[in-house]
Amino acid sequence: MKVTETKIPGVLIVEPDVFGDHRGFFMETYNKQKYEKLGITVDFVQDNMSFSAKKGTLRGLHWQNAPMAQSKLVSCAAGKVIDVAVDIRKGSPTYAQWVSVELSAENKKQFFIPQGFAHGFLTLTDNVEFRYKVDNFYSKEHDRGIRYDDPTINVDWGGLLNGIEPVLSEKDTTGPTLENADCNFTYEAFR
């Protein structure tokens, strides 16, 4: 298994070992002992899946406030996405900076996003099946989000929108900017 550090400490790209032959392939999508050796020591408690029928669907940028904050290990089981993590920990040296990775059924990469980050993705194909492992249960009361096109963060989204309006939920259409968001993360709490 290969792990790649990103420019933001703690945000990791994981490439699981894949064993293939004429029948297809086998891979472990999660093994607690192996992931702990990589530094991913959270206790995952819930698995989620989303399906997006159309290319250009944008989900994000979302998080849950503490005490229900979530770390996420995400992957794409069908189709292809650009996945983005944004540091929203006030006082962090990388505050409002973002990193992205292409996740697809073909490359089988995973993206680990610790607590204190907003998360979102843009579908690059139709029929995307996206999977999440999280270390805290969903809490509607703590669910938050910011606009995908926040000017402070300025996510590139791979240049793939090129003036095309993304397919958004009502929540993502009306979300606040980072400056006006209800976010209770501080850098000191996550060091």
TORKOL-4160 file (C-alpha; in steps of 0.2 Angstrom, whole numbers, padded with zeros to 4 digits, m for minus):
191
<pt num="1" X="0000" Y="0000" Z="0000"/>
<pt num="2" X="0006" Y="0017" Z="m0004"/>
<pt num="3" X="0003" Y="0033" Z="0005"/>
<pt num="4" X="0006" Y="0051" Z="m0002"/>
<pt num="5" X="0007" Y="0066" Z="0009"/>
<pt num="6" X="m0001" Y="0082" Z="0002"/>
<pt num="7" X="0004" Y="0100" Z="0005"/>
<pt num="8" X="m0008" Y="0100" Z="0020"/>
<pt num="9" X="m0001" Y="0089" Z="0034"/>
<pt num="10" X="m0013" Y="0075" Z="0039"/>
<pt num="11" X="m0023" Y="0075" Z="0022"/>
<pt num="12" X="m0017" Y="0059" Z="0013"/>
<pt num="13" X="m0019" Y="0050" Z="m0003"/>
<pt num="14" X="m0019" Y="0031" Z="m0001"/>
<pt num="15" X="m0016" Y="0018" Z="m0015"/>
<pt num="16" X="m0022" Y="0001" Z="m0009"/>
<pt num="17" X="m0013" Y="m0014" Z="m0015"/>
<pt num="18" X="m0024" Y="m0022" Z="m0029"/>
<pt num="19" X="m0022" Y="m0040" Z="m0035"/>
<pt num="20" X="m0029" Y="m0043" Z="m0052"/>
<pt num="21" X="m0030" Y="m0058" Z="m0064"/>
<pt num="22" X="m0041" Y="m0063" Z="m0079"/>
<pt num="23" X="m0056" Y="m0064" Z="m0067"/>
<pt num="24" X="m0054" Y="m0046" Z="m0061"/>
<pt num="25" X="m0046" Y="m0040" Z="m0045"/>
<pt num="26" X="m0046" Y="m0040" Z="m0026"/>
<pt num="27" X="m0042" Y="m0027" Z="m0014"/>
<pt num="28" X="m0044" Y="m0023" Z="0004"/>
<pt num="29" X="m0053" Y="m0006" Z="0005"/>
<pt num="30" X="m0049" Y="m0005" Z="0024"/>
<pt num="31" X="m0038" Y="m0014" Z="0036"/>
<pt num="32" X="m0037" Y="m0006" Z="0053"/>
<pt num="33" X="m0019" Y="m0012" Z="0057"/>
<pt num="34" X="m0012" Y="m0007" Z="0040"/>
<pt num="35" X="m0021" Y="0010" Z="0040"/>
<pt num="36" X="m0014" Y="0014" Z="0058"/>
<pt num="37" X="0003" Y="0010" Z="0052"/>
<pt num="38" X="0000" Y="0024" Z="0039"/>
<pt num="39" X="m0005" Y="0036" Z="0053"/>
<pt num="40" X="m0024" Y="0035" Z="0051"/>
<pt num="41" X="m0028" Y="0030" Z="0068"/>
<pt num="42" X="m0047" Y="0036" Z="0069"/>
<pt num="43" X="m0060" Y="0024" Z="0074"/>
<pt num="44" X="m0072" Y="0023" Z="0059"/>
<pt num="45" X="m0090" Y="0020" Z="0065"/>
<pt num="46" X="m0101" Y="0023" Z="0049"/>
<pt num="47" X="m0100" Y="0019" Z="0030"/>
<pt num="48" X="m0110" Y="0031" Z="0018"/>
<pt num="49" X="m0112" Y="0030" Z="m0001"/>
<pt num="50" X="m0119" Y="0043" Z="m0013"/>
<pt num="51" X="m0124" Y="0041" Z="m0031"/>
<pt num="52" X="m0124" Y="0055" Z="m0044"/>
<pt num="53" X="m0132" Y="0051" Z="m0060"/>
<pt num="54" X="m0125" Y="0066" Z="m0070"/>
<pt num="55" X="m0108" Y="0072" Z="m0075"/>
<pt num="56" X="m0105" Y="0090" Z="m0067"/>
<pt num="57" X="m0114" Y="0086" Z="m0051"/>
<pt num="58" X="m0105" Y="0095" Z="m0037"/>
<pt num="59" X="m0107" Y="0090" Z="m0019"/>
<pt num="60" X="m0099" Y="0102" Z="m0006"/>
<pt num="61" X="m0091" Y="0109" Z="0003"/>
<pt num="62" X="m0097" Y="0101" Z="0019"/>
<pt num="63" X="m0092" Y="0096" Z="0037"/>
<pt num="64" X="m0099" Y="0093" Z="0054"/>
<pt num="65" X="m0095" Y="0105" Z="0068"/>
<pt num="66" X="m0087" Y="0098" Z="0084"/>
<pt num="67" X="m0091" Y="0088" Z="0095"/>
<pt num="68" X="m0098" Y="0078" Z="0080"/>
<pt num="69" X="m0084" Y="0082" Z="0068"/>
<pt num="70" X="m0079" Y="0068" Z="0056"/>
<pt num="71" X="m0063" Y="0062" Z="0048"/>
<pt num="72" X="m0067" Y="0054" Z="0031"/>
<pt num="73" X="m0059" Y="0040" Z="0021"/>
<pt num="74" X="m0067" Y="0042" Z="0003"/>
<pt num="75" X="m0066" Y="0033" Z="m0013"/>
<pt num="76" X="m0075" Y="0031" Z="m0030"/>
<pt num="77" X="m0082" Y="0014" Z="m0033"/>
<pt num="78" X="m0089" Y="0019" Z="m0050"/>
<pt num="79" X="m0085" Y="0033" Z="m0062"/>
<pt num="80" X="m0073" Y="0047" Z="m0058"/>
<pt num="81" X="m0072" Y="0063" Z="m0047"/>
<pt num="82" X="m0061" Y="0078" Z="m0042"/>
<pt num="83" X="m0061" Y="0077" Z="m0023"/>
<pt num="84" X="m0057" Y="0092" Z="m0013"/>
<pt num="85" X="m0052" Y="0095" Z="0005"/>
<pt num="86" X="m0051" Y="0113" Z="0012"/>
<pt num="87" X="m0043" Y="0117" Z="0029"/>
<pt num="88" X="m0056" Y="0127" Z="0039"/>
<pt num="89" X="m0046" Y="0127" Z="0056"/>
<pt num="90" X="m0045" Y="0145" Z="0062"/>
<pt num="91" X="m0027" Y="0149" Z="0066"/>
<pt num="92" X="m0020" Y="0135" Z="0055"/>
<pt num="93" X="m0005" Y="0139" Z="0044"/>
<pt num="94" X="m0014" Y="0132" Z="0029"/>
<pt num="95" X="m0031" Y="0140" Z="0034"/>
<pt num="96" X="m0042" Y="0141" Z="0018"/>
<pt num="97" X="m0030" Y="0131" Z="0008"/>
<pt num="98" X="m0036" Y="0116" Z="m0002"/>
<pt num="99" X="m0029" Y="0100" Z="m0010"/>
<pt num="100" X="m0038" Y="0089" Z="m0023"/>
<pt num="101" X="m0036" Y="0072" Z="m0030"/>
<pt num="102" X="m0044" Y="0063" Z="m0044"/>
<pt num="103" X="m0053" Y="0047" Z="m0038"/>
<pt num="104" X="m0060" Y="0034" Z="m0049"/>
<pt num="105" X="m0065" Y="0016" Z="m0051"/>
<pt num="106" X="m0050" Y="0014" Z="m0062"/>
<pt num="107" X="m0036" Y="0021" Z="m0050"/>
<pt num="108" X="m0044" Y="0015" Z="m0034"/>
<pt num="109" X="m0036" Y="0029" Z="m0024"/>
<pt num="110" X="m0043" Y="0034" Z="m0007"/>
<pt num="111" X="m0042" Y="0051" Z="0001"/>
<pt num="112" X="m0041" Y="0053" Z="0020"/>
<pt num="113" X="m0048" Y="0070" Z="0026"/>
<pt num="114" X="m0046" Y="0073" Z="0045"/>
<pt num="115" X="m0058" Y="0083" Z="0056"/>
<pt num="116" X="m0057" Y="0101" Z="0054"/>
<pt num="117" X="m0059" Y="0101" Z="0035"/>
<pt num="118" X="m0073" Y="0105" Z="0023"/>
<pt num="119" X="m0075" Y="0091" Z="0009"/>
<pt num="120" X="m0083" Y="0091" Z="m0008"/>
<pt num="121" X="m0082" Y="0083" Z="m0025"/>
<pt num="122" X="m0086" Y="0086" Z="m0043"/>
<pt num="123" X="m0092" Y="0071" Z="m0054"/>
<pt num="124" X="m0082" Y="0070" Z="m0070"/>
<pt num="125" X="m0093" Y="0056" Z="m0077"/>
<pt num="126" X="m0111" Y="0050" Z="m0076"/>
<pt num="127" X="m0116" Y="0037" Z="m0064"/>
<pt num="128" X="m0104" Y="0040" Z="m0050"/>
<pt num="129" X="m0104" Y="0029" Z="m0034"/>
<pt num="130" X="m0095" Y="0038" Z="m0020"/>
<pt num="131" X="m0090" Y="0030" Z="m0003"/>
<pt num="132" X="m0086" Y="0037" Z="0013"/>
<pt num="133" X="m0080" Y="0030" Z="0030"/>
<pt num="134" X="m0082" Y="0042" Z="0044"/>
<pt num="135" X="m0077" Y="0042" Z="0062"/>
<pt num="136" X="m0092" Y="0050" Z="0069"/>
<pt num="137" X="m0111" Y="0048" Z="0066"/>
<pt num="138" X="m0121" Y="0059" Z="0056"/>
<pt num="139" X="m0129" Y="0074" Z="0065"/>
<pt num="140" X="m0141" Y="0085" Z="0056"/>
<pt num="141" X="m0138" Y="0098" Z="0070"/>
<pt num="142" X="m0120" Y="0099" Z="0067"/>
<pt num="143" X="m0120" Y="0098" Z="0048"/>
<pt num="144" X="m0113" Y="0113" Z="0040"/>
<pt num="145" X="m0107" Y="0119" Z="0023"/>
<pt num="146" X="m0100" Y="0133" Z="0012"/>
<pt num="147" X="m0101" Y="0138" Z="m0006"/>
<pt num="148" X="m0091" Y="0128" Z="m0018"/>
<pt num="149" X="m0086" Y="0144" Z="m0027"/>
<pt num="150" X="m0080" Y="0154" Z="m0011"/>
<pt num="151" X="m0069" Y="0168" Z="m0017"/>
<pt num="152" X="m0057" Y="0166" Z="m0002"/>
<pt num="153" X="m0054" Y="0148" Z="m0005"/>
<pt num="154" X="m0055" Y="0149" Z="m0024"/>
<pt num="155" X="m0055" Y="0130" Z="m0028"/>
<pt num="156" X="m0050" Y="0127" Z="m0046"/>
<pt num="157" X="m0061" Y="0111" Z="m0048"/>
<pt num="158" X="m0049" Y="0106" Z="m0061"/>
<pt num="159" X="m0054" Y="0119" Z="m0073"/>
<pt num="160" X="m0068" Y="0107" Z="m0078"/>
<pt num="161" X="m0083" Y="0119" Z="m0075"/>
<pt num="162" X="m0077" Y="0131" Z="m0088"/>
<pt num="163" X="m0093" Y="0142" Z="m0087"/>
<pt num="164" X="m0105" Y="0127" Z="m0085"/>
<pt num="165" X="m0117" Y="0128" Z="m0071"/>
<pt num="166" X="m0114" Y="0113" Z="m0059"/>
<pt num="167" X="m0128" Y="0102" Z="m0053"/>
<pt num="168" X="m0131" Y="0107" Z="m0035"/>
<pt num="169" X="m0142" Y="0104" Z="m0021"/>
<pt num="170" X="m0152" Y="0118" Z="m0014"/>
<pt num="171" X="m0141" Y="0118" Z="0002"/>
<pt num="172" X="m0126" Y="0120" Z="m0009"/>
<pt num="173" X="m0134" Y="0134" Z="m0019"/>
<pt num="174" X="m0138" Y="0145" Z="m0004"/>
<pt num="175" X="m0123" Y="0141" Z="0007"/>
<pt num="176" X="m0113" Y="0155" Z="0015"/>
<pt num="177" X="m0095" Y="0160" Z="0011"/>
<pt num="178" X="m0081" Y="0154" Z="0023"/>
<pt num="179" X="m0080" Y="0171" Z="0031"/>
<pt num="180" X="m0099" Y="0170" Z="0036"/>
<pt num="181" X="m0099" Y="0151" Z="0040"/>
<pt num="182" X="m0103" Y="0144" Z="0057"/>
<pt num="183" X="m0087" Y="0134" Z="0059"/>
<pt num="184" X="m0080" Y="0130" Z="0077"/>
<pt num="185" X="m0064" Y="0122" Z="0072"/>
<pt num="186" X="m0047" Y="0129" Z="0079"/>
<pt num="187" X="m0030" Y="0123" Z="0074"/>
<pt num="188" X="m0024" Y="0121" Z="0092"/>
<pt num="189" X="m0038" Y="0108" Z="0095"/>
<pt num="190" X="m0031" Y="0097" Z="0081"/>
<pt num="191" X="m0013" Y="0098" Z="0084"/>
